[in-house]
Amino acid sequence: MRKLILWLLVFFFALCSGPFVAHQARCETIQLKMAHFMSPMHIQHRKSFVPFSKKVEELTGGRVKIKIYPGGALGGPKQLPDAVLSGITDIAFIIPSYSTGRFIRMSVLGLPFMVNSALHATKVIYDLYDKYLAEDFKDYKVLWFYSCGTGQLHSVPKPIQNISDLNGMKMRAPSAYMSKALKLLGANPVGMPISKLTISLEKGVIDGMLTPYSAVEDFRLFDLVKYITEVKMYVSPMAVVMNKRKFASLPDFAKKAIDQASGRQWGLHAARVYGSEDQEVVEEIRRQGKITIIKLSDAKRREFIERLKVMQRDWVRDMTKKGLPAKEILDAALKSAARNE
């Protein structure tokens, strides 16, 4: 009889505690890690990453919290794509062009003179993604794509008004393709992380760099750079990606919130953030009067474009050898760029 009473008590306790345990599980806070390699003062941290994390928390009533690890705490620019795959971080900001040979389809957007702004580039990326670029990111859950502003020629020793002015100049290149572009223009490209710009300019390791206007603000270069030639030469496509297994393991409410807070609309927002920053930097440069901005005539800019046209042909040749429908991808990118301009 005692055994029967004991079993009944155990059964009753299990029956009553089941809903409590289930409720507790439902109310447990989900903690996610998000990593990037920029300063917490960087505009993307402040105006894209933090608002995204807050939006997810808000949409889930505080049940999903995203902790951001800036400054390369969980990996540098080249390590973060793998850090997501291995689970070191759940979410990361990545620049595909920093992983040479990895995101080969996306590299079409890294060719010179493809687009005219961060927003323009982002629209083209989304136009191409489903049909042409998705294979590059099949191992990730893509949260959003976007781009920095267009790259300009920043110089310390002299103004760059013609292609010949670049002869022999040591210029920091942001990617393998831009190293090739600078070489074709007569410069000596120097590869280095963007975080080393300030010290490299101070010590004369480089004469200048190819980078968006935003770098002047992000790295406090107002007293170092003397001339900026506005060529709108390139963009760097960017992505915020998530570990696929981690996303799949989340409850539906968490997945829904992450999807709601990210996607194309947030990519366009992040691109606009960069575009606004570029404009603010230009206004600040003019206000301070320490840096001379040189705007090339259409004819001069056309000379730059024609000099680098060979890079499109080379890209098609190289990517065709890798088995890609390269001509089709390039044509689609150019058509999208013309349509979205």
C-alpha atoms as one frame of an Amber mdcrd trajectory, in Angstrom:
protein
   0.000   0.000   0.000   2.830   2.350   0.888   4.497   1.638  -2.461   1.245
   2.404  -4.273   0.866   5.718  -2.416   4.507   6.580  -3.176   4.059   5.885
  -6.890   0.851   7.929  -6.940   2.675  10.872  -5.312   5.518  10.634  -7.870
   3.003  10.475 -10.718   1.048  13.450  -9.337   4.228  15.524  -8.902   5.360
  14.735 -12.454   1.935  15.653 -13.808   1.893  18.979 -11.994   5.499  19.925
 -12.589   5.451  19.136 -16.330   3.675  22.355 -17.375   5.931  24.337 -15.021
   9.101  22.872 -16.558   7.735  23.452 -20.060   6.841  27.033 -19.162  10.295
  27.562 -17.653  11.910  26.250 -20.858   9.773  28.578 -22.936  10.779  31.542
 -20.775  14.496  30.758 -20.745  16.570  33.567 -22.283  18.411  32.623 -25.469
  21.861  34.204 -25.631  23.491  34.721 -29.045  26.953  36.054 -29.877  27.579
  38.538 -32.687  31.123  39.438 -33.732  32.820  42.080 -35.843  36.322  43.537
 -36.050  35.544  47.251 -35.900  35.522  49.678 -33.000  32.352  50.042 -30.909
  32.458  53.675 -32.084  32.194  52.609 -35.741  29.005  53.820 -37.385  27.923
  50.304 -38.364  28.244  49.118 -34.780  26.188  52.044 -33.517  23.585  52.321
 -36.274  23.251  48.802 -37.693  24.466  46.091 -35.310  23.209  47.508 -31.998
  19.752  48.475 -33.381  19.444  44.995 -34.932  20.197  43.286 -31.620  17.769
  45.582 -29.785  15.056  44.899 -32.360  15.410  41.120 -31.920  15.219  41.530
 -28.140  12.169  43.759 -28.477  10.373  41.396 -30.885  10.929  38.452 -28.539
   9.981  40.270 -25.357  13.517  39.912 -24.055  13.665  36.146 -24.630  16.476
  36.486 -27.209  19.482  38.626 -26.366  22.379  39.235 -28.753  25.698  40.172
 -27.190  28.009  42.006 -29.579  31.768  41.374 -29.499  33.513  44.226 -31.387
  37.178  44.877 -32.094  38.056  41.380 -33.319  37.451  39.802 -29.890  36.193
  36.591 -31.540  38.291  36.792 -34.701  39.811  39.197 -37.199  38.557  40.057
 -40.692  39.910  36.860 -42.246  38.929  34.577 -39.362  35.282  35.543 -38.914
  33.832  33.511 -41.832  35.250  30.364 -40.205  34.390  31.547 -36.688  30.707
  31.443 -37.692  30.985  27.992 -39.249  32.762  26.542 -36.211  30.373  28.145
 -33.718  32.916  30.427 -32.056  30.330  33.105 -32.775  26.698  32.684 -33.803
  26.590  35.765 -36.025  29.361  37.768 -37.704  29.975  40.694 -39.998  32.198
  39.617 -42.902  33.789  41.211 -45.958  33.846  38.504 -48.658  36.752  40.078
 -50.575  39.018  39.545 -47.538  38.711  35.781 -48.138  40.364  35.519 -51.553
  39.047  32.612 -53.615  36.186  31.809 -51.254  33.203  33.917 -52.319  34.064
  33.842 -55.998  30.659  34.732 -57.435  30.329  37.786 -55.200  33.713  38.989
 -56.478  31.998  40.394 -59.586  30.896  43.324 -57.382  34.523  43.889 -56.417
  35.498  44.856 -59.966  36.206  48.557 -60.569  33.526  51.037 -61.593  30.567
  48.654 -61.265  28.339  50.886 -59.098  28.119  54.476 -57.846  27.137  54.183
 -54.172  26.631  51.852 -51.222  22.871  51.787 -51.814  23.349  51.165 -55.539
  25.655  48.221 -54.792  23.250  46.720 -52.240  20.367  46.743 -54.712  22.549
  44.963 -57.282  23.617  42.318 -54.747  19.999  41.499 -53.939  19.103  41.444
 -57.643  21.797  38.831 -58.291  21.630  36.810 -55.097  19.027  34.112 -55.710
  20.182  33.168 -59.201  23.912  33.831 -59.131  25.383  34.418 -55.660  23.545
  32.053 -53.294  25.984  29.178 -53.826  28.771  31.267 -52.268  26.796  31.458
 -49.013  25.204  28.003 -48.901  26.931  27.173 -45.601  25.477  30.230 -43.840
  22.174  31.722 -42.863  22.490  35.151 -44.502  20.966  37.896 -42.376  21.681
  40.821 -44.670  23.945  42.129 -47.422  25.141  45.651 -47.987  28.169  47.651
 -49.087  30.426  50.461 -47.981  30.540  53.677 -49.972  32.594  53.964 -53.122
  36.378  54.097 -52.874  38.265  57.323 -53.517  42.002  57.968 -53.923  43.398
  59.509 -50.720  46.894  60.980 -50.897  49.411  62.631 -48.575  52.359  63.862
 -50.726  50.582  65.242 -53.795  47.214  65.631 -55.550  46.119  62.908 -57.979
  44.588  64.589 -61.004  45.719  62.231 -63.753  46.524  58.538 -63.987  50.206
  59.445 -64.390  50.192  61.045 -60.916  49.867  57.550 -59.414  53.164  56.342
 -60.877  55.248  54.791 -58.119  52.935  55.848 -55.286  52.569  53.359 -52.412
  48.810  52.977 -52.063  46.967  50.758 -49.613  44.677  48.381 -51.515  41.475
  47.045 -49.912  41.326  43.775 -51.890  43.175  41.587 -54.374  41.195  43.105
 -57.240  42.008  46.641 -56.169  45.680  45.684 -55.878  45.516  44.689 -59.521
  43.651  47.897 -60.395  46.219  50.115 -58.675  49.029  48.264 -60.430  47.358
  48.839 -63.797  47.202  52.540 -62.912  50.945  52.636 -62.189  50.860  52.626
 -58.373  52.577  50.209 -56.002  49.725  48.487 -54.121  50.245  47.661 -50.462
  48.025  45.102 -48.759  47.198  45.723 -45.109  44.216  45.646 -42.737  42.294
  48.898 -42.745  42.920  49.161 -38.993  46.602  49.934 -39.753  45.874  52.960
 -41.945  46.643  55.624 -39.365  50.033  54.362 -38.237  51.048  53.502 -41.815
  50.293  57.042 -42.990  52.040  58.572 -39.978  55.207  56.549 -40.596  55.193
  56.979 -44.368  54.765  53.256 -45.009  52.139  54.285 -47.580  51.586  57.504
 -49.540  47.848  57.098 -49.512  45.037  54.624 -49.931  42.019  53.621 -51.943
  39.098  53.761 -49.531  35.673  55.377 -48.997  35.306  58.847 -47.490  34.068
  57.237 -44.275  37.609  56.040 -43.420  38.635  59.655 -42.762  36.140  59.811
 -39.899  36.439  56.196 -38.735  40.231  56.406 -38.372  40.548  60.135 -37.612
  42.621  60.957 -40.692  41.644  64.636 -40.981  45.168  65.755 -40.093  46.995
  63.110 -42.157  45.360  62.982 -45.588  45.987  66.061 -47.740  44.130  65.276
 -50.988  41.161  63.124 -51.989  40.407  62.439 -55.637  36.785  61.406 -56.094
  36.819  58.540 -58.584  34.119  56.206 -57.160  36.357  53.314 -58.126  35.055
  50.341 -56.171  32.850  49.075 -53.355  33.355  46.270 -50.858  30.278  44.038
 -50.623  29.602  43.045 -47.009  27.426  40.518 -45.232  26.127  39.648 -41.803
  25.842  35.865 -41.590  24.718  33.324 -39.004  25.599  29.727 -38.194  22.951
  27.656 -40.017  22.760  24.937 -37.357  22.326  27.500 -34.610  19.526  29.230
 -36.485  17.822  25.893 -37.185  17.982  25.002 -33.481  16.105  28.120 -32.387
  12.397  28.089 -31.523  10.085  29.517 -34.158   9.499  32.802 -32.324  13.251
  33.480 -32.286  13.676  32.622 -35.969  10.767  34.879 -36.871  12.216  37.796
 -34.895  15.665  37.464 -36.471  14.133  37.321 -39.948  11.956  40.342 -39.199
  14.885  42.400 -37.917  17.239  41.543 -40.793  16.822  40.854 -44.523  16.898
  43.172 -47.516  15.294  46.096 -45.723  18.030  46.087 -43.072  20.724  45.740
 -45.739  19.376  48.840 -47.463  19.313  50.620 -44.110  22.977  49.714 -43.424
  23.938  50.942 -46.912  22.139  54.236 -46.310  24.049  54.581 -43.028  27.328
  54.390 -44.973  26.032  56.786 -47.620  25.004  59.328 -44.987  28.356  59.027
 -43.249  30.213  59.687 -46.498  28.196  62.870 -46.999  28.811  63.986 -43.420
  32.550  63.377 -43.817  32.646  65.443 -47.018  30.867  68.295 -45.209  33.305
  68.055 -42.279  36.298  68.060 -44.651  34.999  71.220 -46.285  34.312  72.795
 -42.910  37.821  72.105 -41.610  39.505  73.069 -44.886  42.552  70.838 -44.314
  41.931  68.344 -47.138  41.509  69.265 -50.801  38.799  67.307 -52.631  39.475
  66.885 -56.345  36.531  66.063 -58.591  37.595  64.599 -61.921  35.917  65.696
 -65.124  33.859  63.049 -66.915  36.601  62.753 -69.528  39.324  62.195 -66.892
  37.231  59.631 -65.044  36.582  57.868 -68.351  40.337  57.440 -68.751  40.449
  55.567 -65.431  37.486  53.407 -66.464  39.008  52.531 -69.835  42.389  51.682
 -68.290  40.728  49.150 -65.976  38.207  47.697 -68.450  40.552  44.752 -68.985
  39.740  43.544 -65.474  36.195  42.597 -66.517  37.534  40.468 -69.369  40.093
  38.865 -67.057  37.402  38.119 -64.471  35.233  36.372 -67.062  38.204  34.336
 -68.277  39.314  33.308 -64.781  35.852  32.483 -63.445  34.905  30.562 -66.587
  37.920  28.328 -65.927  36.450  27.660 -62.484  33.234  26.444 -64.045  31.077
  29.520 -63.471  28.751  31.114 -66.043  30.969  34.170 -65.677  29.849  36.156
 -68.729  26.222  35.682 -67.696  26.958  36.835 -64.124  28.868  39.921 -65.293
  26.164  40.846 -67.816  23.479  40.446 -65.137  25.480  42.657 -62.757  25.951
  45.380 -65.376  22.258  45.290 -66.347  21.198  45.503 -62.709  23.604  48.398
 -62.134  22.136  50.272 -65.111  18.576  49.553 -63.960  19.152  50.593 -60.335
  21.315  53.660 -60.961
